[in-house]
Amino acid sequence: MTAPTTLYELFYWPSIQGRGEFVRLALEEAGADYVDVARRPEAEGGGVAALMKMLRAPGLSPFAPPFLRAGPLVIAHTANILLYLGPRHRLVPESEAERLHANQLQLSVTDLVAEVHETHHPIASGLYYEDQKPEARRRSEHFTRERIPKFLSYFERVLEGGSRPYVFGDDVSYVDLSLFQVLEGLRYAFPNAMAHVAPGVPRLVALGERVRGRPRIAAYLASPRRLAFNEDGIFRRYPELDAVVAAR
């Protein structure tokens, strides 16, 4: 079956990977025709102004980015977007049970990403990191010692159930792409913690490398479309938040 050539419009903040990156990876792997709206010039109908216009529209408008416009549809929330894109671009198995399982795994990724964000914003998103440093250090100590191993060990057990290269067998899924992004982000934000955890999740690490080597993903990672991690996104490198593991 040939995937549709619908032009997708992705709405996300233009200077960070953030939650939008999970959607970008799926679109890139699918070879989908899409526009990253907020990265386009305002003169061409892009920029943050276009994103904010959608958010402020009356009716059933999204609460926050990322959201995807596909023809008349506007779909918000990363897992929900991937639930829509997966079957349309062969990034999820055909059976209902496996599609539900894929969504279940993606929602677990969503939980992990939320906990990553809370390591540097444990009190409130509206406060600067500098306003909550003691709380962030305490939260990060728990996250690096307990939560990273718990989440990654779970995904490792998922992979132990099969002998083929990806979560659902021989074909890559959006879950595989998301797990790659999680590994990349954790390595950036918590390199010391990941140095401790990675040896215990060899299947997960190998999965990440397989995704990295896929032709379309490799081309995307080498392109200017792939923004670098930075301290405005979800995965942020603050050495003081990773030091507790290094000091063991």
Buried (B, 14 or more C-beta within 10 A) or exposed (E): EEBEEEEBBBBBBBEBBBBBBBBBBBBBBBEBEBBBBBBBEEEEEBBBEBBEEBBEEEEEEBEEBBBBBBEEEBBBBBBBBBBBBBBBBBBBBEEEEBBEBBBEBBBBBBEBBEBBBBBBBBEEEEEEBEEBBEBBBBBBBEBBBEBBBEBBBBBBEBBEEEEEBBBBEEBBBBBBBBBBBBBBBBBBBBBBBBEBBBEEBEBBBEBBEBBEEBEBBEEBBEEEEBBEBEEEBBBBBBEEBBBBBBEE
